[in-house]
Amino acid sequence: MKFGLVPVNLGVKSVEQIIGLGQLAESVGMESVWTFEHVMVPVDYASKYPYSADGKMGARPDTNFVDPLIALAAVAANTTTLRLGTGVNIVSQSNPLLLAKQAASLDFVSGGRFMLGAGIGWLREEFDAMGVPFARRGARFDDYMVAMKKVWSGDVVEHQSDFLNWTGFQSYPIPRGEGGIPVIIGGVKGKIYERVAAHGDGWFLPVDNAAALAEKLEPLGAACAAVGRDPESVEISCMWDMQGGLDAIRAFEDAGASRVIVPILALGKDPVAGISQLADTIISKC
């Protein structure tokens, strides 16, 4: 089982804290660190966050929310083996050519350690502030994923769609891996199964127990079969709230997960001590 930590860019007070979390995670045998993304947090909003009972995300508007790629670049420069993931970047509200360039550049400076976690977004007020239509964001996401992979190929890019008109250019550096940057699709809503099957090297599910994971994998298998893909080729990542100890980890493995990502809030008031305890009681025994 691989172990990740999330988020290393939210509520931090200094770059030294971001770097320190990455270095500690690497030193105790964690495989990866992850970020969240919001460019801004509205003082008030009508949009409903889909993963909390009250429809609100945990971050206040005045919380430090460091840009994910910049935070991960700082970690990359101060670690050697730790993998770096966004969990997730809101692709539908981004400029896809700029995001493809930034992602490939982070892959370059990290020596191929970057994973792009990608989602469609839920916060209409943020789309409005970014000047991007909230409508058809799912279709925009699907188109952007196809287009960005063309950029990463190193070939001359040709891509015309309802959203883009790209022709006759190349963008370097290109990702180190033959398949480009691993794309981890995040979420459990909407057309998630079709999107994972079509675009995802992995799937990041905000579920925290093996039973919840298991019930999601059958429809994923059907979506993969519809496009002629082996569902075993999708790497599964889940959130884990530290409940259940080694038994929970074994249950995740049996259900098909390859990675659990631990929220920093689940580590207690002292995340440094919590990471050390996680290493001693769980990671060292896996």
DOMIRO-16338 format. One line per 8 residues: number of its first residue (from 1); their letters; for each residue x negated, y, z negated of N, C-alpha, C. Coordinates in Angstrom, 2 decimals. Atoms other than C-alpha are relative to their C-alpha. Layout:
N
NUM = A = X:Y:Z:X:Y:Z:X:Y:Z | ...
***
This chain:
286
1 = MKFGLVPV = -0.84:-1.20:0.00:0.00:0.00:0.00:-0.87:1.25:0.00 | 0.67:-1.30:-0.02:-1.17:3.50:0.86:0.75:0.96:-0.93 | -0.61:-0.95:0.93:-0.56:6.32:-1.62:-0.29:1.42:0.47 | 0.13:-1.41:-0.35:0.08:9.96:-0.75:0.49:0.89:-1.13 | -0.37:-1.00:1.00:0.64:13.14:-2.75:0.65:1.18:0.72 | -0.72:-1.09:-0.64:3.14:15.92:-1.93:0.65:0.90:-1.05 | 0.69:-0.77:-1.02:3.15:18.92:-1.75:-1.20:0.70:-0.63 | 1.20:-0.66:0.53:-0.30:20.44:-2.16:-0.04:1.48:0.36
9 = NLGVKSVE = -0.02:-1.40:-0.44:0.74:23.83:-0.72:1.10:0.83:-0.63 | -1.17:-0.68:0.56:3.76:24.78:-2.84:-0.23:0.30:-1.48 | 0.15:-0.39:1.39:3.60:26.73:-6.10:-1.43:0.06:-0.48 | 1.41:-0.04:0.38:-0.19:26.80:-6.05:-0.42:1.44:-0.27 | 0.44:-1.34:0.40:-2.09:29.73:-7.56:-1.30:0.42:0.66 | 1.28:-0.32:-0.63:-5.36:29.53:-5.63:-0.35:-1.06:1.02 | 0.50:0.99:-0.95:-7.12:27.83:-2.75:-0.79:-1.07:-0.72 | 0.73:1.01:0.77:-9.29:26.13:-5.37:0.93:-1.08:-0.53
17 = QIIGLGQL = -0.96:1.00:0.46:-6.16:24.41:-6.68:0.38:-0.96:1.13 | -0.32:0.85:-1.15:-5.25:23.15:-3.21:-1.14:-0.97:0.27 | 1.17:0.83:-0.27:-8.78:21.88:-2.60:-0.20:-1.03:-1.11 | 0.20:0.90:1.13:-9.01:20.39:-6.08:0.95:-1.18:0.02 | -0.96:1.10:-0.09:-5.84:18.36:-5.62:-0.42:-0.99:1.08 | 0.45:0.89:-1.06:-7.19:17.00:-2.34:-1.22:-0.81:-0.41 | 1.22:0.71:0.41:-10.58:16.13:-3.78:0.30:-1.04:-1.06 | -0.35:0.97:1.03:-9.05:14.45:-6.82:0.74:-1.18:0.63
25 = AESVGMES = -0.73:1.09:-0.66:-6.63:12.46:-4.64:-0.96:-0.93:0.73 | 0.98:0.82:-0.72:-9.53:11.27:-2.48:-0.85:-0.82:-0.96 | 0.93:0.67:0.92:-11.72:10.40:-5.47:0.64:-1.18:-0.71 | -0.65:1.10:0.72:-9.10:8.13:-7.07:0.57:-1.05:0.95 | -0.43:1.01:-0.95:-8.33:6.23:-3.88:1.34:0.25:0.68 | -1.21:-0.32:-0.75:-5.24:8.01:-2.60:-0.36:0.16:1.47 | 0.26:0.00:-1.43:-4.95:7.80:1.17:0.23:1.35:0.64 | -0.43:-1.21:-0.72:-3.34:11.16:1.99:0.58:1.03:-0.94
33 = VWTFEHVM = -0.76:-1.07:0.64:-2.02:14.52:0.87:0.91:0.62:1.06 | -1.06:-0.46:-0.89:1.06:16.16:2.35:0.47:1.39:-0.41 | -0.51:-1.34:0.24:2.66:19.59:2.63:1.49:0.06:0.31 | -1.35:-0.38:-0.44:6.14:21.09:2.86:-0.12:1.25:0.86 | 0.02:-1.25:-0.77:7.05:23.90:5.26:1.30:0.76:-0.13 | -0.98:-1.04:-0.30:9.21:26.97:5.08:-0.79:1.28:0.17 | 0.69:-1.27:-0.25:7.99:30.23:6.58:0.46:1.05:-0.99 | -0.58:-0.90:1.00:10.29:32.09:4.20:1.10:-0.74:-0.74
41 = VPVDYASK = -1.12:0.55:0.77:12.86:31.32:1.51:0.98:1.14:-0.25 | -0.95:-1.10:0.18:16.02:33.46:1.59:0.35:0.22:-1.48 | -0.46:-0.30:1.35:17.09:35.21:-1.58:1.32:-0.70:-0.27 | -1.26:0.75:0.10:20.51:33.68:-0.92:0.25:-0.61:1.38 | -0.27:0.64:-1.28:21.66:31.29:1.78:1.22:-0.90:-0.10 | -1.20:0.83:-0.09:24.80:29.49:2.90:-0.32:-1.41:0.49 | 0.39:1.32:-0.48:22.96:26.59:4.54:-0.15:-0.97:-1.17 | 0.05:1.01:1.05:23.07:23.34:2.57:-1.22:-0.89:0.18
49 = YPYSADGK = 1.14:0.91:-0.02:19.85:21.54:1.78:0.53:-1.43:-0.14 | -0.68:1.30:-0.03:20.74:17.92:2.62:-0.49:-1.01:-1.03 | 0.59:1.00:0.89:18.61:16.23:-0.06:0.09:0.37:-1.47 | -0.26:-0.28:1.41:19.92:17.76:-3.29:1.49:0.15:-0.20 | -1.44:-0.01:0.26:23.30:17.60:-4.96:0.61:1.39:0.11 | -0.54:-1.35:-0.02:23.68:21.38:-5.21:-0.23:0.73:1.32 | 0.23:-0.62:-1.30:22.57:22.05:-1.63:-1.08:1.05:0.02 | 1.07:-0.99:0.07:19.61:24.15:-2.73:-1.35:-0.71:-0.08
57 = MGARPDTN = 1.35:0.54:0.13:15.90:23.48:-2.29:-0.62:0.51:-1.30 | 0.57:-0.32:1.30:13.62:23.67:-5.31:-0.78:1.29:-0.05 | 0.87:-1.16:0.00:11.48:26.62:-4.22:0.78:1.30:-0.08 | -0.55:-1.36:0.07:12.37:30.17:-5.27:-0.62:0.85:1.12 | 0.56:-0.84:-1.06:11.84:32.97:-2.75:-1.39:0.55:-0.31 | 1.29:-0.58:0.35:8.84:34.28:-4.70:-1.05:-1.06:-0.35 | 0.97:1.08:0.21:7.07:30.91:-4.88:-1.05:0.01:1.10 | 1.05:0.12:-1.02:3.70:30.64:-3.12:0.28:-1.23:0.87
65 = FVDPLIAL = -0.30:1.07:-0.96:4.44:28.56:0.00:-1.03:0.13:1.11 | 1.12:-0.19:-0.91:1.09:28.36:1.78:0.28:-0.74:1.31 | -0.21:0.65:-1.30:1.24:27.60:5.50:-0.61:-1.40:-0.01 | 0.49:1.38:0.11:0.89:23.81:5.82:-1.32:-0.27:0.70 | 1.19:0.32:-0.76:-1.78:23.72:8.50:-1.23:0.71:-0.57 | 1.13:-0.70:0.62:-3.94:26.34:6.80:-0.39:-0.68:-1.31 | 0.31:0.72:1.24:-3.66:24.53:3.45:-0.75:-1.29:0.29 | 0.65:1.27:-0.33:-4.62:21.23:5.08:-1.38:0.21:0.60
73 = AAVAANTT = 1.33:-0.30:-0.52:-7.54:22.86:6.90:-0.97:0.22:-1.16 | 0.85:-0.20:1.17:-8.90:23.94:3.51:-0.36:-1.34:-0.64 | 0.27:1.33:0.55:-8.56:20.37:2.23:-0.95:-0.77:0.92 | 0.83:0.73:-0.96:-10.12:18.97:5.41:-1.47:0.38:-0.14 | 1.37:-0.48:0.08:-13.21:21.12:4.95:-0.72:-0.45:-1.27 | 0.58:0.35:1.30:-13.74:19.80:1.43:0.22:-1.46:-0.38 | -0.15:1.44:0.20:-12.99:16.07:1.83:-0.59:-0.71:1.21 | 0.62:0.74:-1.11:-14.29:13.31:4.07:0.86:-1.12:0.56
81 = TLRLGTGV = -0.81:1.13:-0.46:-11.82:10.41:4.27:1.49:0.20:-0.17 | -1.41:-0.22:0.33:-8.53:11.77:2.96:0.78:0.38:1.25 | -0.86:-0.36:-1.13:-5.76:11.86:5.56:0.91:1.16:-0.40 | -0.69:-1.28:0.19:-3.70:15.03:5.97:1.31:-0.02:0.76 | -1.29:0.08:-0.67:0.02:15.11:6.69:0.91:1.16:-0.36 | -1.06:-0.97:0.26:2.80:17.64:7.03:1.29:-0.77:-0.24 | -1.15:0.83:0.36:5.94:16.45:5.37:1.29:0.76:-0.30 | 0.33:0.01:-1.42:7.47:17.96:7.44:-0.07:1.44:0.51
89 = NIVSQSNP = -0.07:-1.28:-0.69:6.83:20.87:9.82:1.30:0.07:0.81 | -1.29:-0.19:-0.66:9.98:22.33:11.34:-0.26:0.32:1.47 | 0.42:-0.13:-1.39:9.23:21.74:15.00:0.99:0.84:0.80 | -1.02:-0.65:-0.82:12.52:23.10:16.35:-0.04:1.51:-0.07 | 0.06:-1.46:0.11:11.84:26.64:15.12:-1.39:0.54:0.36 | 1.37:-0.38:-0.30:8.19:26.67:16.21:-0.19:0.25:1.50 | 0.44:-0.06:-1.38:6.49:27.68:19.43:-0.77:-1.30:0.26 | 0.60:1.33:-0.10:5.60:24.18:20.67:-1.41:0.00:0.57
97 = LLLAKQAA = 1.36:-0.04:-0.52:2.52:25.18:22.62:-0.98:0.43:-1.08 | 0.85:-0.43:1.10:1.05:27.04:19.66:-0.14:-1.11:-1.04 | 0.08:1.08:0.99:1.94:24.18:17.29:-0.85:-1.15:0.51 | 0.84:1.06:-0.57:0.37:21.63:19.66:-1.47:0.37:-0.09 | 1.38:-0.47:0.09:-2.80:23.75:19.76:-0.51:-0.05:-1.43 | 0.41:0.00:1.41:-2.92:24.17:15.98:-0.19:-1.42:-0.52 | 0.10:1.39:0.46:-2.29:20.47:15.38:-1.26:-0.66:0.56 | 1.20:0.60:-0.60:-5.02:19.42:17.83:-1.26:0.59:-0.61
105 = SLDFVSGG = 1.16:-0.63:0.62:-7.41:21.92:16.26:-0.24:-0.53:-1.40 | 0.16:0.58:1.33:-6.73:20.58:12.77:-0.50:-1.43:0.10 | 0.51:1.34:-0.24:-7.26:17.07:14.09:-1.50:0.06:0.30 | 1.41:-0.16:-0.38:-10.59:18.28:15.54:-0.86:0.31:-1.22 | 0.85:-0.41:1.13:-11.90:19.99:12.39:0.01:-1.04:-1.12 | -0.07:1.03:1.04:-10.80:17.07:10.19:-0.59:-1.33:0.43 | 0.53:1.26:-0.49:-12.40:14.39:12.34:1.07:-1.04:0.25 | -1.06:0.94:-0.36:-9.10:12.85:13.39:0.85:-0.48:-1.16
113 = RFMLGAGI = -0.73:0.44:1.20:-7.44:12.73:9.97:1.42:0.55:-0.10 | -1.28:-0.70:0.12:-4.29:14.73:10.73:1.16:-0.84:0.50 | -1.27:0.60:-0.40:-0.73:13.37:10.92:1.06:1.11:0.01 | -1.02:-1.04:-0.09:2.06:15.66:12.12:1.35:-0.56:-0.42 | -1.36:0.28:0.40:5.20:15.17:10.10:0.92:1.02:0.64 | -0.82:-0.87:-0.84:8.03:16.61:12.20:1.47:-0.17:-0.33 | -1.43:0.03:0.26:11.63:17.55:11.52:0.72:1.08:0.78 | -0.78:-0.94:-0.81:14.48:19.50:13.12:0.42:1.23:-0.79
121 = GWLREEFD = -0.37:-1.16:0.80:15.26:21.84:10.18:1.48:0.03:-0.36 | -1.37:-0.08:0.52:18.40:22.69:8.24:0.40:1.42:-0.40 | -0.23:-1.33:0.58:18.04:26.34:7.13:0.26:1.03:1.10 | -0.37:-0.92:-1.09:19.96:28.49:9.63:-0.62:1.38:-0.21 | 0.52:-1.33:0.28:18.79:31.66:7.91:-1.48:0.14:0.38 | 1.40:-0.03:-0.40:15.16:30.74:8.58:-0.13:0.05:1.52 | 0.00:-0.07:-1.45:15.85:30.09:12.27:0.32:1.43:0.46 | -0.37:-1.36:-0.37:17.54:33.50:12.45:-1.18:0.95:-0.19
129 = AMGVPFAR = 1.15:-0.87:0.27:14.51:35.18:10.88:-1.12:-0.23:1.00 | 1.03:0.33:-0.97:12.22:33.37:13.33:0.40:0.36:1.44 | -0.47:-0.35:-1.33:14.35:34.50:16.29:0.24:-1.19:0.90 | -0.21:1.23:-0.74:15.15:30.93:17.33:1.45:-0.46:-0.19 | -1.38:0.46:0.18:18.70:29.64:18.01:0.07:-1.25:-0.88 | -0.23:1.18:0.85:19.95:27.21:15.37:0.73:-1.08:0.79 | -0.73:0.95:-0.84:22.27:25.61:17.93:-0.96:-0.79:0.88 | 0.77:0.92:-0.86:20.85:22.65:19.89:-1.42:-0.22:-0.53
137 = RGARFDDY = 1.36:0.20:0.54:17.90:22.39:17.54:-0.44:-1.45:0.14 | 0.36:1.40:-0.20:18.03:18.59:17.85:-0.50:-0.25:1.41 | 0.43:0.15:-1.39:17.80:18.72:21.64:-1.32:0.71:0.22 | 1.26:-0.74:-0.12:15.04:21.32:21.34:-1.14:-0.82:-0.60 | 1.01:0.85:0.63:13.13:19.04:18.96:-0.42:-1.12:0.94 | 0.31:1.12:-0.89:13.37:16.09:21.36:-0.85:0.46:1.18 | 0.74:-0.52:-1.14:12.15:18.20:24.26:-1.41:0.43:-0.41 | 1.32:-0.47:0.46:9.31:19.76:22.27:-0.94:-1.17:-0.27
145 = MVAMKKVW = 0.88:1.13:0.29:8.00:16.37:21.16:-0.58:-0.58:1.29 | 0.50:0.49:-1.29:7.74:15.18:24.77:-1.04:0.97:0.56 | 0.88:-1.01:-0.57:6.13:18.46:25.81:-1.34:0.08:-0.74 | 1.23:-0.10:0.78:3.59:18.58:22.97:-0.94:-1.18:0.29 | 0.84:1.16:-0.31:2.38:15.07:23.77:-0.68:0.16:1.36 | 0.65:-0.30:-1.27:1.69:16.25:27.32:-1.20:0.92:-0.23 | 1.12:-0.89:0.32:-0.49:19.03:25.89:-1.16:-0.79:-0.58 | 1.05:0.78:0.66:-2.40:16.52:23.76:-0.67:-1.00:0.94
153 = SGDVVEHQ = 0.57:1.00:-0.90:-3.04:14.26:26.76:-1.29:0.47:0.66 | 1.14:-0.55:-0.71:-5.66:16.58:28.21:0.23:0.17:1.49 | -0.32:-0.14:-1.42:-4.02:16.36:31.63:0.55:1.40:0.29 | -0.67:-1.23:-0.39:-2.71:19.33:33.58:1.49:-0.13:-0.35 | -1.35:0.10:0.55:0.65:20.08:31.96:1.03:0.52:1.01 | -1.19:-0.39:-0.75:3.88:20.16:33.93:1.20:-0.42:-0.83 | -1.18:0.33:0.82:7.07:20.38:31.89:1.04:1.10:0.17 | -1.10:-0.93:-0.16:10.30:22.06:32.90:1.25:-0.62:-0.65
161 = SDFLNWTG = -1.18:0.48:0.71:13.43:21.78:30.77:0.92:1.18:-0.29 | -0.89:-1.08:0.41:16.30:23.78:29.31:-0.71:1.00:-0.91 | 0.65:-0.83:1.03:13.84:25.19:26.77:-1.38:0.50:0.40 | 1.39:-0.31:-0.33:10.41:25.33:28.44:-0.21:0.02:1.51 | 0.43:-0.01:-1.39:8.79:26.16:31.76:-1.52:0.06:0.00 | 1.46:0.10:0.08:5.20:24.96:31.57:-0.52:-0.56:1.32 | 0.57:0.51:-1.24:3.07:24.50:34.63:-1.47:0.41:0.14 | 1.34:-0.30:-0.45:-0.56:24.26:35.65:-0.98:0.47:-1.05
169 = FQSYPIPR = 1.01:-0.38:1.00:-2.54:24.51:32.42:-0.47:-1.23:-0.76 | 0.51:1.00:0.93:-4.63:22.43:30.03:-0.31:0.69:-1.32 | 0.31:-0.53:1.32:-5.30:22.88:26.32:-0.93:-0.97:-0.71 | 1.00:0.79:0.71:-8.40:21.61:24.53:-0.39:0.73:-1.28 | 0.32:1.43:0.04:-9.55:20.20:22.16:1.26:-0.86:0.03 | -1.09:0.96:0.07:-7.41:17.14:22.47:-0.26:-0.92:-1.19 | 0.16:0.87:1.17:-6.78:14.70:19.60:-0.99:-1.13:0.25 | 1.01:1.06:-0.10:-9.41:12.06:18.88:0.62:-1.34:0.34
177 = GEGGIPVI = -0.62:1.29:-0.23:-6.99:9.13:18.89:0.56:-0.13:1.40 | -0.49:0.23:-1.37:-5.99:7.56:22.19:1.47:0.36:0.15 | -1.43:-0.29:-0.08:-2.31:7.97:21.40:0.35:1.42:-0.40 | -0.26:-1.36:0.48:-2.70:11.59:20.34:0.11:0.05:-1.51 | -0.19:-0.16:1.45:-1.85:12.85:16.88:1.18:-0.87:-0.44 | -1.14:0.77:0.49:0.32:10.41:14.91:1.15:0.93:-0.40 | -1.19:-0.79:0.31:3.84:11.83:14.69:0.86:-0.78:-0.97 | -0.81:0.62:1.04:5.78:11.04:11.52:1.32:0.76:-0.05
185 = IGGVKGKI = -1.30:-0.66:-0.01:9.47:11.84:11.93:0.59:-0.05:-1.41 | -0.54:-0.07:1.36:11.08:13.02:8.70:1.51:0.14:-0.03 | -1.43:-0.18:0.22:14.64:12.70:7.44:0.79:-1.28:0.12 | -0.91:1.14:-0.13:17.63:10.37:7.35:1.35:0.41:0.59 | -1.28:-0.52:-0.48:20.33:12.51:8.96:0.06:0.01:1.52 | -0.19:-0.18:-1.42:21.79:12.88:12.43:-0.48:-1.19:0.83 | 0.47:1.03:-0.92:20.19:10.96:15.28:-1.40:-0.48:-0.40 | 1.35:0.29:0.49:17.23:9.99:13.11:-0.53:-1.31:0.58
193 = YERVAAHG = 0.49:1.29:-0.48:17.05:6.37:14.29:-0.47:0.10:1.46 | 0.37:-0.18:-1.40:16.99:7.33:17.96:-1.28:0.83:0.11 | 1.20:-0.86:-0.08:14.39:10.04:17.30:-1.25:-0.74:-0.45 | 1.16:0.77:0.43:12.08:7.75:15.37:-0.40:-0.98:1.09 | 0.30:0.98:-1.04:12.36:5.10:18.07:-0.64:0.65:1.23 | 0.48:-0.66:-1.22:11.69:7.62:20.86:-1.33:0.71:-0.20 | 1.13:-0.93:0.15:9.03:9.87:19.33:-0.95:-0.34:-1.13 | 0.74:0.13:1.24:7.72:8.53:16.04:-1.01:-1.14:-0.03
201 = DGWFLPVD = 0.95:1.05:0.40:4.55:6.67:15.20:0.32:-0.49:-1.40 | -0.42:0.37:1.35:5.98:6.66:11.70:1.28:0.71:-0.36 | -1.25:-0.58:0.52:9.05:7.57:9.67:-0.20:0.29:-1.48 | 0.10:-0.44:1.40:9.04:9.55:6.41:1.43:0.16:-0.52 | -1.36:-0.01:0.53:12.24:8.78:4.49:0.01:0.59:-1.41 | -0.14:-0.52:1.36:13.27:10.83:1.45:0.87:-0.93:-0.86 | -0.65:0.96:0.89:14.42:7.67:-0.35:-1.05:-0.48:-0.99 | 0.97:0.31:1.05:12.82:6.59:-3.62:0.14:-1.41:-0.57
209 = NAAALAEK = -0.08:1.39:0.48:13.71:2.90:-3.94:0.13:-0.93:1.20 | 0.08:0.97:-1.08:13.34:-0.24:-1.87:1.37:-0.37:0.56 | -1.33:0.35:-0.48:17.06:-0.99:-1.69:0.51:1.03:1.00 | -0.42:-1.05:-0.91:17.77:2.37:-0.08:-0.76:-0.08:1.32 | 0.79:0.18:-1.23:14.94:1.74:2.39:0.53:-1.15:0.83 | -0.40:1.20:-0.74:16.12:-1.73:3.32:1.25:0.22:0.83 | -1.24:-0.19:-0.74:19.56:-0.57:4.38:-0.18:0.92:1.21 | 0.27:-0.88:-1.14:17.99:1.96:6.77:-0.72:-0.73:1.14
217 = LEPLGAAC = 0.87:0.62:-0.99:15.76:-0.50:8.60:0.76:-0.78:1.07 | -0.77:0.72:-1.02:18.47:-2.50:10.37:0.41:0.91:1.15 | -0.31:-0.88:-1.14:19.77:0.48:12.39:-1.24:0.52:0.71 | 1.24:-0.37:-0.69:16.17:1.49:13.08:-0.39:-1.10:0.99 | 0.31:1.11:-0.89:15.59:-1.96:14.54:0.85:0.02:1.25 | -0.89:-0.05:-1.15:18.61:-1.57:16.78:-0.40:1.14:0.95 | 0.41:-1.14:-0.83:17.42:1.86:17.98:-1.29:-0.31:0.75 | 1.25:0.39:-0.66:13.96:0.47:18.74:0.28:-1.00:1.12
225 = AAVGRDPE = -0.34:0.99:-1.03:15.45:-2.47:20.62:0.60:0.65:1.23 | -0.66:-0.68:-1.13:17.48:-0.07:22.76:-0.99:0.65:0.95 | 1.01:-0.61:-0.86:14.26:1.51:24.06:-1.17:-0.96:0.25 | 1.02:1.00:-0.25:12.27:-1.73:24.22:-1.23:0.12:-0.87 | 1.13:-0.22:0.90:10.12:-0.99:21.21:0.08:-0.96:-1.18 | 0.09:0.84:1.18:8.95:-3.26:18.39:0.12:0.88:-1.24 | -0.14:-0.84:1.21:10.22:-1.74:15.09:-1.19:-0.12:-0.94 | 1.19:0.15:0.84:7.07:-3.10:13.41:-1.07:1.03:0.36
233 = SVEISCMW = 0.98:-1.01:-0.40:5.15:-0.42:15.32:0.24:1.34:-0.68 | -0.32:-1.23:0.72:6.80:2.27:13.17:-0.51:-0.13:-1.43 | 0.52:0.02:1.36:4.84:2.97:9.99:0.99:0.71:-0.92 | -1.03:-0.50:0.90:7.24:3.51:7.09:-0.62:0.62:-1.25 | 0.42:-0.71:1.21:6.59:6.08:4.36:1.24:0.40:-0.79 | -1.11:-0.37:0.87:8.88:6.67:1.37:-0.50:0.87:-1.14 | 0.29:-0.70:1.25:8.98:9.03:-1.56:0.07:-1.02:-1.14 | -0.08:0.85:1.18:8.29:7.37:-4.89:-0.12:0.87:-1.24
241 = DMQGGLDA = -0.07:-0.87:1.17:9.23:9.01:-8.19:-0.70:-0.58:-1.22 | 0.80:0.61:1.06:6.88:6.84:-10.26:0.80:-0.93:-0.90 | -0.82:0.89:0.81:9.73:4.75:-11.61:-0.21:-1.45:0.45 | 0.04:1.42:-0.32:9.43:0.96:-11.81:-1.38:-0.61:0.10 | 1.36:0.51:0.04:5.64:0.65:-11.80:-0.35:-0.90:1.18 | 0.47:0.90:-1.05:3.99:-2.14:-9.83:1.13:-0.80:0.64 | -1.14:0.72:-0.57:7.29:-3.96:-9.39:0.65:0.81:1.11 | -0.59:-0.86:-1.03:8.62:-0.98:-7.46:-0.86:0.02:1.25
249 = IRAFEDAG = 0.91:-0.01:-1.14:5.53:-0.92:-5.25:0.14:-1.30:0.79 | -0.15:1.28:-0.69:5.87:-4.62:-4.48:1.33:-0.08:0.74 | -1.30:0.00:-0.66:9.55:-4.12:-3.67:-0.04:0.85:1.28 | 0.17:-0.82:-1.19:8.67:-1.31:-1.26:-0.73:-0.77:1.09 | 0.77:0.79:-0.97:6.10:-3.55:0.42:0.88:-1.07:0.63 | -0.86:1.06:-0.51:8.60:-6.39:0.73:1.06:0.55:0.96 | -1.02:-0.60:-0.85:11.12:-4.00:2.27:-0.56:0.52:1.32 | 0.61:-0.43:-1.26:8.62:-2.88:4.90:-0.74:1.32:-0.04
257 = ASRVIVPI = 0.71:-1.28:0.09:7.01:0.31:3.58:-1.51:-0.23:0.01 | 1.47:0.03:-0.03:3.32:0.95:4.27:-0.60:1.08:-0.89 | 0.52:-1.13:0.78:3.00:4.16:2.24:1.08:0.50:-0.94 | -0.87:-0.74:0.90:4.56:5.74:-0.83:-0.65:1.35:-0.26 | 0.48:-1.36:0.19:4.25:9.48:-1.28:0.60:0.52:-1.30 | -0.40:-0.35:1.36:4.36:10.71:-4.85:0.17:1.52:-0.11 | -0.16:-1.44:0.23:5.86:14.16:-5.60:-0.82:0.44:-1.20 | 0.80:-0.51:1.11:3.59:16.25:-7.79:0.86:0.17:-1.25
265 = LALGKDPV = -0.88:-0.18:1.16:6.60:16.99:-10.03:0.20:-1.30:-0.78 | -0.17:1.28:0.68:6.84:13.26:-10.82:-1.19:-0.37:-0.87 | 1.22:0.31:0.74:3.34:13.34:-12.32:-0.03:0.62:-1.39 | -0.06:-0.60:1.33:4.42:15.33:-15.38:-0.55:1.42:-0.02 | 0.42:-1.39:0.15:3.34:18.71:-16.75:-1.44:0.23:0.41 | 1.42:-0.10:-0.37:-0.34:18.00:-16.05:-0.25:-0.92:1.19 | 0.17:0.86:-1.17:-0.66:16.75:-12.46:-1.35:-0.69:0.07 | 1.33:0.61:-0.03:-4.38:16.11:-12.85:-0.02:-1.27:-0.84
273 = AGISQLAD = -0.08:1.18:0.85:-3.77:13.76:-15.75:0.92:-1.05:0.61 | -0.93:0.93:-0.62:-0.84:12.24:-13.87:-0.62:-0.77:1.15 | 0.69:0.67:-1.11:-2.97:11.48:-10.82:-0.97:-1.04:-0.53 | 0.94:0.95:0.61:-5.60:9.84:-13.01:0.72:-1.21:-0.56 | -0.77:1.12:0.53:-2.97:7.74:-14.74:0.55:-0.88:1.12 | -0.48:0.76:-1.15:-1.48:6.74:-11.39:-1.10:-0.89:0.56 | 1.14:0.78:-0.51:-4.92:5.63:-10.25:-0.29:-1.20:-0.88 | 0.36:1.07:0.94:-5.56:3.58:-13.39:1.06:-1.09:-0.08
281 = TIISKC = -1.08:0.96:0.25:-2.16:1.92:-13.69:0.59:-0.63:1.26 | -0.64:0.48:-1.23:-1.08:1.48:-10.06:-1.02:-0.20:1.13 | 0.84:0.06:-1.21:-3.60:2.28:-7.32:-1.10:-1.05:-0.15 | 1.12:0.94:0.22:-6.45:0.26:-8.86:0.46:-1.44:0.02 | -0.52:1.37:0.05:-4.16:-2.79:-9.03:0.64:-0.43:1.32 | -0.63:0.31:-1.29:-2.94:-2.67:-5.42:-1.05:-0.38:1.05
***
